[in-house]
């Protein structure tokens, strides 16, 4: 919204291409995040279905274990992608805060806060699923990789959020 309200009204003409890119990126991110919301619900449904599989004999237990592992891995992958895209939204808000329409700069701040909260919430969903993966075997390496990616993403969120909010507050000025 900030980009949309700023295109054609930027204080600096050289900001126009950045505003247009931010608008296009935000539009695509919104579409992707809505798609991922459905994927996240489906991934959770797959975990539930896998956990309901029979385990009466060794073959059933093996099939169930493999199916639960694959479903749990997907249930961690999807929210990790959500967190990555939410972090991109946060970065867009930080980029647009200094150049966007001054009457909408608070919306860049709100977008920053919501994107950071969305990313953190998605990372919680990543972390709730990782213990469901076996410590050894075919899912363990990717589980460790997902955990490392989630840790790195989370460590960068606070600085990005702080930077965006500081810029919004600078533009708003003293109360």
FIPA-215234 format. One record per residue (C-alpha): residue number from 1; x, y, z. Coordinates in steps of 0.1 Angstrom, whole numbers, plus 2048, in hexadecimal, padded with zeros to 3 digits. Example, Ala and Ser with C-alpha at 12.3 -4.5 7.8 and 13.67 -1.06 7.14 Angstrom:
REM residues 2
1, 87B, 7D3, 84E
2, 889, 7F5, 847
This chain:
REM residues 175
1, 800, 800, 800
2, 81C, 818, 808
3, 82C, 812, 7E6
4, 80A, 816, 7D5
5, 804, 837, 7E7
6, 827, 843, 7DF
7, 82B, 83A, 7BA
8, 828, 85A, 7A6
9, 82C, 86F, 7C5
10, 84F, 867, 7D0
11, 863, 884, 7DE
12, 881, 879, 7CB
13, 87C, 86E, 7A6
14, 898, 854, 7A9
15, 882, 843, 7C3
16, 867, 83A, 7AA
17, 877, 81A, 79C
18, 87D, 80D, 7C0
19, 859, 815, 7C9
20, 84D, 802, 7AA
21, 863, 7E4, 7B1
22, 858, 7E4, 7D6
23, 833, 7E5, 7CB
24, 838, 7C8, 7B2
25, 84C, 7B4, 7CC
26, 832, 7BA, 7E7
27, 816, 7AF, 7D0
28, 828, 78F, 7C7
29, 831, 788, 7EC
30, 80C, 78C, 7F5
31, 802, 772, 7DB
32, 81E, 75B, 7E6
33, 816, 75E, 80B
34, 7F1, 757, 805
35, 7FB, 737, 7F1
36, 812, 72D, 80D
37, 7F6, 731, 827
38, 7E3, 716, 814
39, 803, 701, 811
40, 808, 704, 836
41, 7E5, 6F7, 83E
42, 7EA, 6DA, 826
43, 80C, 6D2, 835
44, 7FD, 6D1, 858
45, 7E0, 6BB, 84B
46, 7FA, 6A3, 83C
47, 80C, 6A0, 85E
48, 7EB, 698, 86F
49, 7E2, 67E, 854
50, 805, 66E, 856
51, 802, 66B, 87C
52, 7E1, 659, 878
53, 7F1, 63E, 863
54, 7F0, 61B, 871
55, 80E, 60D, 883
56, 804, 5EA, 88B
57, 822, 5D8, 87B
58, 845, 5E1, 871
59, 83C, 5E9, 84D
60, 820, 601, 858
61, 837, 611, 872
62, 852, 616, 857
63, 839, 625, 83E
64, 82A, 63B, 85A
65, 84C, 647, 865
66, 857, 650, 842
67, 836, 662, 83B
68, 836, 675, 85C
69, 85A, 67F, 855
70, 853, 68C, 833
71, 833, 69E, 83E
72, 845, 6AD, 85C
73, 861, 6B9, 846
74, 848, 6CB, 82F
75, 837, 6D9, 84D
76, 858, 6EA, 857
77, 861, 6F4, 833
78, 841, 707, 82C
79, 842, 71E, 84A
80, 867, 724, 844
81, 85E, 731, 822
82, 843, 746, 832
83, 85D, 755, 849
84, 875, 75C, 82C
85, 85A, 76E, 819
86, 84E, 781, 838
87, 872, 78C, 83D
88, 872, 799, 819
89, 853, 7AD, 821
90, 865, 7BB, 83E
91, 882, 7C5, 828
92, 86B, 7D6, 80F
93, 85B, 7EA, 82B
94, 87D, 7F5, 837
95, 887, 7FF, 813
96, 867, 813, 80D
97, 865, 824, 82F
98, 87F, 83F, 826
99, 870, 847, 804
100, 84B, 83F, 806
101, 82F, 858, 809
102, 834, 869, 82A
103, 80F, 867, 832
104, 811, 841, 82F
105, 832, 83B, 840
106, 821, 82D, 85F
107, 813, 812, 849
108, 837, 808, 840
109, 83C, 805, 866
110, 81D, 7EF, 86A
111, 828, 7DA, 84D
112, 84A, 7D6, 85E
113, 83B, 7CB, 87F
114, 822, 7B3, 86E
115, 83C, 7A4, 857
116, 854, 79E, 875
117, 838, 78F, 889
118, 82E, 779, 86C
119, 851, 76D, 867
120, 855, 766, 88C
121, 834, 753, 88D
122, 83E, 73E, 86F
123, 860, 736, 880
124, 84D, 72A, 89E
125, 83B, 712, 887
126, 85C, 707, 878
127, 869, 700, 89B
128, 84B, 6ED, 8A7
129, 84F, 6D4, 88A
130, 874, 6CE, 88B
131, 874, 6B8, 8AA
132, 85C, 6A1, 897
133, 878, 698, 87F
134, 88E, 67A, 888
135, 8B1, 684, 895
136, 8C1, 66C, 87C
137, 8B8, 660, 859
138, 8AD, 670, 839
139, 89A, 68D, 848
140, 8B4, 698, 862
141, 8CC, 6AB, 84B
142, 8B0, 6C0, 83C
143, 8A1, 6C6, 85F
144, 8C3, 6D4, 86B
145, 8C4, 6EA, 84C
146, 8A1, 6F7, 852
147, 8AA, 6FE, 877
148, 8CA, 711, 86C
149, 8B6, 725, 853
150, 89C, 72E, 86C
151, 8B6, 738, 886
152, 8C7, 74F, 86D
153, 8A6, 75E, 861
154, 89C, 765, 885
155, 8BD, 775, 88E
156, 8B8, 78E, 871
157, 894, 797, 878
158, 89A, 7AD, 896
159, 8B3, 7C3, 885
160, 89E, 7C7, 866
161, 87F, 7CF, 87B
162, 893, 7E8, 890
163, 8A1, 7F9, 870
164, 87E, 7FC, 860
165, 86D, 80A, 880
166, 88A, 823, 886
167, 885, 830, 863
168, 860, 833, 867
169, 864, 845, 888
170, 87E, 85D, 878
171, 865, 865, 85C
172, 848, 86A, 874
173, 85D, 881, 88A
174, 858, 88B, 8AE
175, 835, 887, 8BC
